[in-house]
């Protein structure tokens, strides 16, 4: 949703992740959003609107290789959000 809201705005990158290294039953801790996220997704045939409607961010970010996969940390301290504005 952040990638859609930013719509390719230059100079803004973000990370959404979980400190336990997985999100629910998936192997990804989270994903990255970059200024070119929507463009790369479109080129890969992934639709942000469909991913949001289907609650399937995993497939969307997997299609553009922007998943953060760290492996389980076995601690669930907090959800992590980081935004860099350059």
C-alpha positions as CSV (number, residue, x, y, z in Angstrom):
1,X,0.0,0.0,0.0
2,X,2.9,2.3,0.7
3,X,4.3,1.7,-2.7
4,X,1.0,2.6,-4.3
5,X,0.7,5.7,-2.2
6,X,4.2,6.9,-3.1
7,X,3.6,6.0,-6.8
8,X,7.3,6.1,-7.6
9,X,8.2,9.2,-5.7
10,X,11.9,9.6,-6.0
11,X,14.2,9.3,-3.0
12,X,12.0,7.3,-0.7
13,X,12.7,3.7,0.3
14,X,11.0,1.6,3.0
15,X,11.3,-1.7,4.9
16,X,8.4,-3.4,6.7
17,X,9.5,-6.5,8.6
18,X,8.9,-8.7,11.7
19,X,11.7,-9.2,14.2
20,X,11.0,-12.9,14.5
21,X,12.3,-13.4,10.9
22,X,9.0,-14.8,9.5
23,X,5.6,-13.3,8.9
24,X,3.0,-15.8,10.0
25,X,3.7,-19.1,8.2
26,X,5.8,-17.5,5.4
27,X,9.5,-17.6,5.2
28,X,9.9,-13.9,4.7
29,X,10.4,-11.4,7.5
30,X,9.1,-8.6,5.3
31,X,9.7,-6.6,2.2
32,X,11.4,-3.5,0.7
33,X,9.7,-0.7,-1.2
34,X,11.7,1.5,-3.5
35,X,10.9,4.3,-6.0
36,X,10.9,1.7,-8.8
37,X,8.8,-1.0,-7.1
38,X,5.7,-0.4,-9.1
39,X,7.6,-0.2,-12.4
40,X,9.5,-3.4,-11.7
41,X,6.3,-5.2,-10.6
42,X,4.5,-4.1,-13.8
43,X,7.4,-5.5,-15.9
44,X,7.2,-8.7,-14.0
45,X,3.4,-9.0,-14.5
46,X,2.6,-8.4,-10.8
47,X,-0.3,-6.1,-9.9
48,X,-0.2,-4.1,-6.6
49,X,-3.9,-3.6,-6.8
50,X,-4.5,-7.4,-7.1
51,X,-2.0,-8.2,-4.4
52,X,-3.7,-5.7,-2.0
53,X,-7.2,-7.0,-2.8
54,X,-6.1,-10.6,-2.3
55,X,-4.0,-9.8,0.8
56,X,-1.0,-11.4,-1.0
57,X,2.0,-9.2,-0.6
58,X,4.3,-12.2,-0.5
59,X,3.7,-13.1,-4.2
60,X,3.9,-9.5,-5.2
61,X,7.3,-8.9,-3.6
62,X,8.6,-12.4,-4.6
63,X,7.9,-11.5,-8.2
64,X,10.4,-8.6,-8.0
65,X,12.8,-10.2,-5.5
66,X,12.1,-7.7,-2.8
67,X,11.3,-10.0,0.1
68,X,13.5,-9.8,3.2
69,X,14.3,-13.4,4.1
70,X,16.5,-13.7,7.2
71,X,15.4,-17.0,8.7
72,X,13.7,-17.3,12.1
73,X,15.2,-15.4,14.9
74,X,13.1,-17.2,17.5
75,X,12.3,-13.9,19.2
76,X,9.2,-11.8,18.5
77,X,10.0,-8.4,19.9
78,X,8.3,-6.1,17.5
79,X,7.3,-5.2,14.0
80,X,9.9,-3.0,12.3
81,X,9.2,-0.1,9.9
82,X,12.0,2.0,8.5
83,X,11.7,4.8,5.9
84,X,14.6,6.5,4.2
85,X,13.9,9.9,2.6
86,X,16.9,11.1,0.6
